[in-house]
Every structure is written in C-alpha cells, then in structure tokens.
Amino acid sequence: MKSDMNIPHIPQAAPTNLRPSAVGGEVLKLLQPLDGLIGPGQSAQAQVLSLKQGDAVFELLLKLTLDSGQQTHVQVNSNQPLPLGTLLSVTQPSPGNLAISVQQALSSSAATLTRLDPQQFPSGTLLQGKVLSTQVLPQAAGQPTVYRSLVTLLNTALSGNTLLVDSPQPLRIASLLTAQVQNSQTLDFVPLSGRQDQLAIAQQLATQQARQGSLEGLLTALKNLPPASDNMPDGLRGAIDKLLSGLPTPQQLSNPGALSSSLLNSGAFLEAKLLGGQLQALAPDMKASLLRLIAHIQPGVPANTSFTPGAAASTQAQALPTFVRNALGMLGQVSAKPQPGGFPLPTRLLQSGDADDSLENLLKLAAAAISRLQSHQLASLEQSGRTADGNLLTTWQLEIPMRNAHDIVPLQVKFQREEPPQHQPNEQREHRETKDQLWRVELAFDLTPLGPLHVQAQLIRGNLSGQLWAQRSDTAELIASQLGVLRQRLNDAGLSVTDLDCHQGTPPHSGSAKLEHRWVDDTA
C-alpha cells in the first residue's frame, strides 16, 4: 500500500506548524508549578527534548539553561507542537506558566524541514521517521481533509531533525514509518507495518493449516452416528440434526438467493456479524454452529465435566475454550504440516481411533473443522493488499459443504476484487474511466462421478473469460462438449464471453497467489 504525502512549501519566516492562537505569544503550562524558577525580568534558554501529543494539548519536556548556567528539566503543556531540538527563550510570568515571545515562537519553524534538498535526497531515497503529532488543517467546504504531522527523522544525515508533512490520512502518533522520496515536496508512504502484519498472518496460517481437518470428516462422522445413544449429552442430537439439515444441495446453490445465503453463512463473516451486532444472523452460520456443537459435546467428555454449555454465540466466538485448544494442539501430530497459502486447501482427513463415534473423536473433528474455516479466513487476509501497480486487491476465501446424494462435498470458493486507487495522480485522470473493477472467481470441488474440478473466471466491464480444469480425461471431454451451451447461457444472462476453455489436469501454479498476479489485462 502506498499513499502520497506532501511537504508543505512554506517560507521559513512563517509559523508553519503553529495554530492561530500562537500569534499573540504562546504560554506553556508547567505540569508541576515551580515558584521562582526564573527570576523577575530574567529569561532562560529552553530546548525541546521530547514531544507527546495528548487529547487536546501537547506534552513537552524542556531542558532549561538559566542565566547562572544551571540546567534543569521541566514538563509543560502546549497548545502547539514544538519540534524536537527547538531552541526558545522563555520567561516565567507566574509559578505555573512559562511564556514564549512572539519572535521566538515564529522562529521555531526554523527547526522544521519544509523542503528536501534534491542533491542530498535524490528520488528513491528511503526516509525513516517517528510520528510526533498529527493535526487536522482547516479546509474550505467541499475540500478533502488534510492532516499535518511532525515526523522526527531517524536515518540519513538529518537524523534528529523534524519533517513537516501533509497527508490525506492521519498518521498514528508514535508510529514508525518509511517513505520514499519522489521529489523535494512529495513522499510515497511505504507501510512496513503492513508487511509485518502479512508476516504474522502467514505464521498464523501455517499454524492453523497444521491443525485443520476437512469439513466432510466431521460431517460424515455426524451423519453416521446412531439415532440415539446413552452417553450423548442433552441437546447434542438436536444440534447435529440442525447442522446437517442446513447443508445445501448443488441444485439449491444454483439459485442466486440460496447461493448468497450460503456464502454469508459459511463462517467467513461470523466475526463481522458479531462486531455489527447481527446476533439474529448467527443461527445458520457454519462457524457458530460448530461452536455450539462443541459446547454440546464437551459435557460428555469425562475430563471436562466442569464446562457449562449453553453460552451465547457471541461468547462462544470470542475464543476457543481450553479443551478445544488442547484438541487443536494434538491435531498437528496427525499428519505432515501443509504449506501455508494457496487455493484450494488440500483435503485432510484426520485419523480416527477405535471408537469413531466417541465424543472425544467428535470433539477433535469439530476443532479441526473450525481451524479449517479459520485457515480460509487467514488466507483471505494473506491475499489481500496492494498489487505491484497500486491497485487494491480484496480476497474472500471460504468453503461451503454440500449434500450430494449420500455424500458430503465441500465447495471451496474464492472471490477477488481488484480496483484502482481512489486518488490518482493528475496525469492519470484522463484514463480513470478505463480503470474499472476486475473480479475473479475460483471454484474447487470433487463431485461424483465427475471427479476433481477447478474453475477460474474473471469479469471486467461485462466481459467474462473462464478456464475449467478436470483431472479425469472423460470429464474434460464431457465439459468441452458442453461449452457451447454454457457460453449461450452466460450470453443470455447479459455477459459477453470472450474466452471459455476446458483442460485436463490442474491449473498451473494453483498453490501460490501473488498479489501482482493477474489473469487478464484490465487496460486492454
């Protein structure tokens, strides 16, 4: 992700970083009133050692050098941010205040950089800094909001100096940032913290994929349970029947409304529903149903009789209980750890013990199923971000278990939306109408008797292109013979089909999903 930051070109004689209230002189309020710190009619030299932005004022640490040569440190509040290293001449009108003369306040702008020397900072130079303060600048009606920040440089020969920057987004106080110099007045922000977030997501994804198990493993075990059992906790049979009856069929997913409902209730959006207060939408959610199922299973597990079932879905979704985490910890020892990332997630059926219908085994399978859903959620985050050309890429990856006759068939789905930046340079504005959103869809499933299938499609400006892969040769021949019918149905739906092919095998490089990868040229 990149965003432009400008260095305001303000003459050094002007108060570049002062509020209008500072024109008549600035009063600094001592956090601890000191009587007689500076004698009447005397002044002291003050240097700003640190700056911290509060809710309404700025907290400064000053080093005072008195006329006698004695030095002391005092903490003060200020209505304006004074850059680190700023030298001031102050007096003390009262025990709780220090006063800065108008001339000294105006001259404090000299310590703030408002231009970068192209000889010292050629285009491409990386600057690292720490954000000291961020303020909203007054804007005329209808004009975009601009935030002005003071940034202390941490590298180059100007390390320790303060840079004044304007940006369309507020910079978080005390955050570290890296920016690339474009010219003497323009910087491109490079969010290294975003890269660190991506690394953390990748690490979590690797952990979740080592714990996860395919949804059909749990659902098949639940489907094969006997109708009644003496050791089955109260409410468990009802939770199982409700979960299995809610699974859609391929025919139902051909209906747009049923497909939309299945996507929303796949478990990928449970946390968003909780944050939005949509508690009424939790009943059919797959992830919420799995959490309820675990709550019903646990009382029947002898080692965990202290757990009280029946907690609200919002409480269940906050964090997995200790017994689930323990179960998840054992799952990593079942088989080799898969590599993180990629689509589709590989099938992973856990090894069962002697009693496949035991509550301990069901608990293990349910915990693995939740990790499966979380793996899809983390994969969505891992594949979202900025492409190499600055477009915003958003990914939604999820899984819908289907009932196909007597089988449970997982349908893995991935949506990607790529859109151009909202704020484009002036020289690109005339081409903005050609920068439409690009949508990509991937499907992966293994449907009897067709075998494993993989579909990739992309849509831009009403033009659709798609590729289908079938691992079985007879299935590939069957699909190829029906491509004309599929093309006509897509045309009848109002789409212009530009490319539609079927291949035997698997799509190339399906195990990786780089952000800069694209299937069609959206500028064509």
C-alpha positions in Angstrom: 0.0 0.0 0.0 1.3 3.4 -0.9 -0.2 6.9 -0.4 1.2 10.3 -1.2 2.5 12.7 1.5 3.4 16.3 0.7 5.9 18.5 2.4 4.2 21.9 2.5 6.3 24.6 0.8 6.0 27.4 3.5 8.5 30.2 3.9 10.7 29.8 6.9 9.6 33.2 8.3 6.0 31.9 8.7 4.7 29.9 11.6 4.4 26.6 9.6 3.2 24.4 12.5 1.5 26.9 14.8 -2.1 27.4 15.5 -3.6 30.9 15.1 -3.7 31.2 18.9 0.1 31.3 18.9 0.4 34.6 17.0 -0.1 36.6 20.2 2.5 34.7 22.2 2.5 31.1 23.5 2.1 30.2 27.1 3.4 26.9 28.3 1.7 25.5 31.4 4.0 23.7 33.9 2.7 20.3 34.9 4.2 21.0 38.4 4.1 24.7 39.3 7.5 26.0 40.4 7.8 29.3 42.1 11.0 31.3 41.4 12.3 29.0 38.6 13.1 32.1 36.5 13.6 35.4 38.3 11.6 38.5 37.5 13.0 40.3 34.5 15.1 37.3 33.6 14.8 34.7 30.8 16.2 31.2 30.2 17.1 29.2 27.2 14.9 26.2 26.6 15.4 23.2 24.3 12.6 20.8 23.4 13.8 17.3 24.3 10.6 15.3 23.7 7.1 15.8 22.3 4.0 13.8 23.1 0.5 14.5 21.7 -2.4 14.3 24.2 -6.1 14.6 23.6 -6.2 18.4 23.5 -2.7 19.6 24.2 0.9 18.6 23.6 3.2 17.5 26.4 6.8 18.8 26.1 9.9 18.0 28.0 12.2 21.1 28.1 15.8 21.5 29.2 16.2 24.9 30.8 19.5 26.7 30.9 19.3 29.6 33.4 21.4 32.7 33.4 23.6 31.2 36.1 24.4 28.2 33.8 22.4 25.8 36.0 20.3 23.4 33.9 17.0 21.7 34.8 14.3 19.7 33.1 10.6 20.7 33.3 7.5 19.2 31.8 5.0 21.6 30.2 1.7 21.5 28.2 1.5 23.5 25.0 -1.3 24.3 22.6 1.1 23.8 19.7 3.6 21.1 18.8 7.2 22.3 19.0 9.6 20.2 17.0 12.4 18.3 18.9 15.5 20.4 19.2 13.7 23.7 19.0 15.5 26.5 21.0 13.4 29.0 22.8 13.8 32.0 25.1 11.3 31.7 27.9 10.2 33.8 30.9 8.1 33.0 33.9 5.1 35.3 34.4 3.6 33.1 37.2 4.6 29.9 39.1 2.5 27.7 36.8 3.5 29.1 33.4 6.3 29.9 31.0 5.9 32.4 28.3 7.5 32.5 24.8 7.9 35.7 23.0 6.2 36.1 19.6 9.5 36.3 17.8 10.8 33.1 19.4 7.6 31.3 18.6 7.8 32.2 15.0 11.5 31.3 14.7 10.7 27.8 16.0 9.7 27.0 12.4 13.4 27.1 11.5 13.9 23.7 13.2 11.2 22.1 11.0 12.1 20.9 7.5 9.7 22.1 4.8 11.8 21.1 1.8 14.2 18.3 0.9 17.4 19.1 -0.9 17.3 17.1 -4.2 21.1 16.8 -4.1 21.0 15.3 -0.6 17.8 13.3 -1.1 17.5 12.2 -4.7 14.3 10.5 -5.9 14.0 7.0 -4.5 15.7 7.8 -1.2 14.1 6.0 1.8 13.4 8.0 4.9 12.5 6.5 8.2 10.8 8.5 10.9 8.7 8.6 14.0 5.4 10.5 14.1 5.3 13.1 16.9 2.0 14.8 16.2 -1.0 14.9 13.8 -3.5 17.8 13.4 -6.4 18.4 11.1 -5.9 21.5 9.0 -8.9 23.8 8.5 -10.3 23.3 5.0 -12.8 25.1 2.9 -16.2 23.5 2.3 -16.1 20.7 -0.1 -12.3 20.3 0.1 -10.7 17.0 1.2 -9.4 16.7 4.7 -5.7 17.2 5.2 -3.7 16.1 8.2 -0.4 17.9 9.1 2.1 15.9 11.1 5.5 16.4 12.6 7.9 13.5 11.9 11.3 13.0 13.5 13.8 11.6 11.0 15.7 8.5 12.2 18.1 8.0 9.4 20.2 9.9 6.9 22.4 12.9 7.7 19.4 14.8 9.0 18.6 12.2 11.8 17.0 14.0 14.7 15.5 16.8 12.6 11.8 17.2 12.3 9.9 17.0 9.0 6.6 18.7 8.4 4.3 16.6 6.1 0.7 16.8 4.9 -1.3 13.6 4.1 -4.9 12.7 3.3 -4.9 10.2 6.2 -3.9 10.7 9.8 -0.6 9.3 10.8 -0.7 7.3 14.1 1.1 9.1 16.9 4.4 7.3 17.9 4.2 5.0 14.9 7.3 4.3 12.8 7.1 4.9 9.1 9.1 4.6 5.9 8.6 6.9 3.0 10.3 7.1 -0.5 11.3 10.5 -1.8 9.7 11.4 -5.1 10.8 15.0 -5.3 11.6 17.8 -2.9 8.0 18.2 -1.9 6.5 14.7 -2.3 6.9 11.4 -0.5 5.3 8.0 -1.0 4.5 6.2 2.2 5.6 2.5 2.3 3.8 0.8 5.2 6.3 -1.7 6.5 3.9 -2.4 9.4 1.6 -3.8 6.8 4.3 -6.2 5.7 4.8 -7.2 9.3 1.1 -7.9 9.5 1.3 -10.1 6.4 4.1 -12.0 8.0 2.1 -12.5 11.2 -0.8 -13.7 9.1 1.4 -16.2 7.2 2.7 -17.6 10.5 -0.8 -18.0 11.9 -2.0 -19.5 8.7 0.8 -22.1 8.9 -0.3 -23.0 12.4 -4.0 -23.2 11.6 -3.3 -25.4 8.5 -1.3 -27.8 10.6 -4.4 -28.2 12.9 -7.2 -28.1 10.4 -9.2 -31.1 9.1 -11.6 -31.2 6.2 -15.2 -30.4 7.0 -16.5 -33.7 5.4 -14.6 -35.7 8.0 -16.7 -34.2 10.8 -20.0 -34.1 8.9 -19.7 -37.7 7.7 -19.0 -38.8 11.3 -22.0 -36.9 12.5 -24.2 -38.3 9.7 -23.2 -41.9 10.7 -23.9 -41.5 14.4 -26.7 -43.8 15.7 -30.0 -42.1 16.2 -29.8 -42.4 20.0 -27.0 -43.1 22.5 -27.0 -43.3 26.2 -23.8 -41.3 26.5 -25.0 -38.5 24.2 -25.3 -35.2 26.1 -28.7 -33.4 26.1 -29.2 -31.2 23.1 -26.4 -32.7 21.1 -28.7 -34.7 18.8 -30.7 -31.6 18.0 -27.6 -29.6 17.3 -26.4 -32.3 14.9 -29.7 -32.6 13.1 -29.9 -28.8 12.7 -26.4 -28.6 11.3 -26.9 -31.5 8.8 -30.3 -30.3 7.6 -28.9 -26.9 6.8 -26.4 -28.2 4.3 -27.4 -27.1 0.8 -27.5 -29.3 -2.3 -25.9 -28.4 -5.7 -29.4 -27.8 -7.1 -30.1 -25.3 -4.3 -26.8 -23.5 -4.9 -27.9 -22.9 -8.5 -30.5 -20.4 -7.1 -28.9 -16.9 -6.6 -30.7 -16.3 -3.3 -29.7 -19.7 -1.8 -26.1 -19.2 -3.0 -25.9 -15.8 -1.4 -27.2 -17.1 1.9 -24.8 -20.0 1.9 -21.8 -17.7 1.2 -22.9 -15.3 4.0 -23.4 -18.2 6.4 -20.1 -20.1 5.5 -18.4 -18.9 8.7 -16.1 -16.5 7.0 -18.2 -13.5 8.2 -19.0 -14.6 11.8 -16.7 -12.1 13.5 -18.1 -9.3 11.3 -21.6 -10.2 12.3 -20.7 -10.1 15.9 -19.0 -6.7 15.6 -22.1 -5.4 13.8 -24.4 -6.7 16.4 -26.2 -9.0 14.0 -26.9 -11.7 16.5 -30.1 -12.8 14.7 -27.9 -13.9 11.8 -25.8 -16.3 13.8 -28.3 -19.2 13.8 -27.4 -20.6 10.3 -23.7 -19.6 10.4 -21.5 -22.6 10.0 -18.8 -21.5 12.4 -21.3 -20.5 15.0 -23.0 -23.9 14.6 -19.6 -25.7 15.1 -19.0 -23.7 18.3 -22.5 -24.7 19.6 -21.8 -28.3 18.6 -18.6 -28.2 20.7 -20.5 -26.7 23.6 -22.9 -29.7 23.5 -20.2 -32.3 23.1 -18.0 -31.1 25.9 -20.2 -32.1 28.9 -20.0 -35.7 27.8 -16.2 -35.7 27.8 -15.2 -37.1 31.2 -12.1 -34.8 31.6 -14.1 -31.6 31.1 -17.3 -32.0 33.2 -16.9 -28.5 34.7 -17.8 -26.8 31.4 -21.2 -25.2 31.4 -23.0 -25.4 28.0 -25.5 -23.0 26.6 -23.3 -19.9 26.4 -24.4 -17.2 23.9 -22.9 -17.4 20.4 -21.1 -14.1 20.9 -19.3 -15.5 24.0 -18.5 -18.8 22.2 -17.0 -17.0 19.3 -14.6 -14.9 21.3 -12.1 -17.6 21.9 -11.9 -21.4 21.8 -12.1 -22.9 25.3 -9.1 -24.6 26.8 -10.2 -28.1 25.9 -10.6 -27.1 22.3 -7.1 -25.6 22.2 -5.8 -28.8 23.7 -7.6 -30.8 21.0 -6.2 -28.5 18.3 -2.7 -29.0 19.7 -2.9 -32.7 19.2 -4.0 -32.3 15.6 -0.7 -31.1 14.4 0.8 -34.6 15.2 -1.6 -36.4 12.9 0.0 -35.7 9.6 2.6 -33.6 7.9 2.1 -29.9 8.0 0.9 -28.4 4.7 2.5 -25.3 3.3 0.5 -22.1 4.0 -1.3 -20.2 1.3 -2.7 -21.4 -2.0 -6.2 -22.4 -3.2 -7.8 -24.8 -2.8 -6.9 -26.0 0.6 -5.9 -29.7 0.4 -8.2 -32.4 1.7 -7.1 -33.5 5.1 -9.0 -36.3 6.9 -7.8 -37.0 10.4 -7.0 -40.5 11.6 -9.8 -41.8 13.8 -9.4 -44.1 16.8 -11.2 -47.3 17.6 -14.4 -45.6 18.6 -15.2 -43.3 15.6 -18.4 -42.2 17.2 -16.8 -41.3 20.6 -17.3 -37.8 21.9 -13.5 -37.4 22.1 -13.2 -38.1 18.4 -16.1 -35.8 17.6 -14.5 -33.0 19.6 -11.2 -33.5 17.8 -13.0 -33.4 14.4 -15.1 -30.3 15.3 -12.0 -28.4 16.5 -10.2 -29.3 13.2 -13.2 -28.1 11.2 -13.1 -24.7 13.0 -9.4 -24.5 12.1 -10.3 -25.2 8.5 -12.6 -22.2 8.4 -10.0 -20.1 10.2 -7.5 -21.1 7.6 -9.8 -19.8 4.8 -10.2 -16.5 6.7 -6.4 -16.1 7.2 -5.8 -17.0 3.6 -8.2 -14.2 2.6 -6.2 -11.7 4.6 -2.9 -13.0 3.3 -4.0 -12.5 -0.3 -5.4 -9.0 0.2 -3.4 -5.8 -0.2 -1.9 -3.7 -2.9 -0.8 -5.1 -6.2 2.5 -4.0 -7.8 0.8 -1.3 -9.8 -1.0 0.1 -6.7 -4.5 -1.4 -7.2 -6.4 -2.5 -4.1 -6.9 -6.3 -4.0 -9.5 -7.8 -1.7 -9.9 -11.5 -1.3 -12.7 -13.6 0.2 -11.9 -17.3 0.5 -14.4 -19.7 2.1 -15.9 -23.2 2.0 -19.5 -24.5 1.7 -20.2 -28.2 2.4 -22.9 -29.6 0.1 -25.1 -32.6 0.3 -24.8 -34.6 -2.9 -27.0 -37.8 -2.6 -25.4 -39.6 0.3 -22.0 -37.8 0.1 -20.7 -34.6 1.7 -18.9 -32.5 -0.9 -17.0 -29.4 0.1 -17.2 -26.5 -2.3 -14.3 -24.1 -2.0 -14.8 -20.6 -3.3 -12.5 -17.6 -3.7 -13.6 -14.1 -4.8 -11.1 -11.4 -5.6 -11.9 -7.8 -6.4 -9.2 -5.5 -7.8 -9.9 -1.8 -8.0 -7.8 1.2 -8.9 -6.7 3.7 -6.3 -9.4 6.3 -5.4 -6.8 9.1 -5.5 -4.9 9.0 -8.8 -2.2 11.5 -10.0 -3.4 14.3 -12.2 -1.7 12.8 -15.3 -3.7 9.6 -14.9 -7.1 11.2 -14.5 -7.9 11.1 -18.2 -7.5 7.3 -18.1 -9.6 6.8 -15.0 -12.7 5.6 -17.0 -10.7 2.6 -18.2 -9.7 1.5 -14.7 -12.8 -0.5 -13.8 -13.1 -3.1 -11.1 -11.8 -6.5 -12.0 -13.5 -9.5 -10.4 -12.0 -13.0 -10.2 -13.8 -16.2 -9.0 -12.4 -19.6 -8.3 -14.2 -22.8 -7.5 -12.8 -26.1 -6.5 -14.8 -29.3 -5.7 -14.9 -33.1 -6.2 -18.3 -34.1 -7.4 -19.1 -37.8 -8.1 -18.9 -39.1 -10.8 -17.0 -36.1 -12.4 -14.0 -36.1 -10.1 -12.0 -33.1 -9.0 -12.9 -29.8 -10.9 -11.3 -26.4 -10.8 -12.9 -23.3 -12.3 -11.4 -19.8 -12.8 -13.3 -16.9 -14.2 -12.7 -13.2 -14.4 -15.1 -10.3 -15.2 -14.4 -6.7 -16.2 -16.8 -4.3 -17.9 -19.3 -7.1 -18.6 -16.7 -9.2 -20.3 -16.2 -12.7 -18.9 -13.5 -15.2 -19.6 -13.1 -18.6 -17.9 -11.0 -21.7 -17.7 -12.1 -25.1 -16.4 -9.8 -28.0 -15.4 -10.9 -31.6 -14.9 -8.5 -34.2 -13.6 -10.3 -37.0 -15.4 -10.0 -37.2 -19.2 -13.6 -38.3 -19.7 -14.8 -35.4 -17.6 -12.7 -33.0 -19.5 -14.2 -34.3 -22.8 -17.7 -34.1 -21.4 -17.3 -30.4 -20.3 -15.6 -29.4 -23.6 -18.6 -30.8 -25.5 -21.0 -28.6 -23.3 -19.0 -25.3 -23.5 -21.3 -24.0 -26.3 -24.3 -24.5 -24.1 -22.5 -22.8 -21.2 -21.5 -19.9 -23.4 -25.0 -19.4 -24.6 -26.4 -19.4 -21.0 -23.8 -16.8 -20.0 -24.7 -14.6 -23.0 -28.4 -14.9 -22.1 -27.5 -13.6 -18.6 -26.2 -10.4 -20.2 -22.5 -11.3 -20.2 -20.1 -11.0 -23.1 -18.0 -14.2 -23.1 -14.5 -13.5 -24.6 -12.8 -16.8 -23.7 -14.0 -20.2 -22.4 -11.9 -23.3 -22.4 -11.6 -26.7 -20.6 -8.4 -28.5 -19.9 -7.4 -31.8 -18.4 -5.3 -31.6 -15.2 -4.9 -28.9 -12.7 -4.4 -25.1 -13.1 -0.7 -24.1 -13.3 0.7 -22.6 -10.1 -2.6 -23.1 -8.2 -0.6 -23.4 -4.9 0.5 -19.7 -4.9 -1.4 -16.5 -5.1 0.8 -13.5 -5.5 -0.8 -10.1 -5.3 0.8 -8.9 -8.5 -0.6 -11.9 -10.5 -3.4 -11.2 -12.9 -5.3 -13.3 -15.5 -6.4 -10.6 -17.9 -5.1 -7.2 -18.8 -7.6 -4.7 -17.4 -6.2 -1.9 -19.5 -6.8 -3.7 -22.8 
